[in-house]
Amino acid sequence: MFERYVRQTILPEVSLDGQRRINDTKILVAGAGGLASSALQFLVGAGCSNLTIYDRDIVNETNLHRQTIYNENHVGLKKVKIAKKLLTKLNSNCDIKAVTQNINAINASKIVNKHDLILDCGDNFALSYILSDVCYSLKKPLFSASAIRFDGYVGGFCEFGPSLRAVFPNLPDNIENCNTAGVFGPVVGVLGSLQAQLAINYILGLKPKPIGQMISINLKSYHFSKFRFDQANEPKKSNFKFIDLSQIKKNDVVIELRNNKEMPILKTNNTIRIPLHEVMKRIVEFDQNQRLVFICRSGVRSWNAAKSVEDKWRNTISLIADDTND
């Protein structure tokens, strides 16, 4: 059964025992884009036979330079379905489950709990924090990566180590992504490969431990760096949790930060539209005994709004990243 893996089982760090662990570990991959294109091929090639991929998106022509598992004939098709078909051809021994759904604040805990190891391969910081919060709570290992321009990082979080919030407790005022700032395909490929390697190192129990390890790259200057964050402290305030639209309650104070053009229809009857620059001035209008919920597209404005009023609001503040069009 393991004959095809002889070039890695010959390694004393792997052996047949390690190969069995690689085969048996239940791996969740959140996202089927650029990071996953690289990570999945190496995981499947290494014999990771229990893989589940979640992603609702379709292949876009502008994805192809970095999402190299797909080609021009796949444009307009569901990523996870194509990925499953191609990866199964790469290694027919692998049981690959493809779910055309995104992981969110509602389903994350149930999904994560069914797996032994989680890879965050999305291009969405809201998803990264949702996964980190759940993995930290359930003591599951999380390998998260992010890429932009020539730069990126990959790290091992949670289980019995620090969470993503311990390393990145605050967001910058302006968060760029691949759509706004651009990214080179090889940068994404390198980071996805590193995610796969960290995951396999974890499965094999190699030292140094991948949990608590951060690797940063800049491929314009050919710079690689690393550091450990085992002693990073969890933030004392972690009440900026991402929730789903369906989790809004009738007595919540819900503030929509997008304008009429961005989001013509308010999401709930108790939603009030207030632009970010007016939030601090108008927050005194509302009952601070209620939960405060901010909504925007990516979650960036919601995070910034929450930071601006956290010292003024007594109750919980929750965030929603809503990428729906209506």
Secondary structure, 3 states (H helix, E strand, C coil): CCHHHHHHHCCCCCHHHHHHHHHHCEEEEECCCHHHHHHHHHHHHHCCCEEEEECCCECCHHHCCCCCCCCHHHCCCEHHHHHHHHHHHHCCCCEEEEECCCCCCCCHHHHHHCCCEEEECCCCHHHHHHHHHHHHHHCCEEEEEEEEECEEEEEEEECCCCCHHHHCCCCCCCCCCHHHHCECHHHHHHHHHHHHHHHHHHHHCCCCCCCCEEEEEECCCCEEEEEECCCCCCCCCCCCEECCHHHCCCCCEEEECCCCCCCCCCCCCCEEECCHHHHHHHHHHCCCCCCEEEEECCCHHHHHHHHHHCCCCCCCEEEEECCCCC
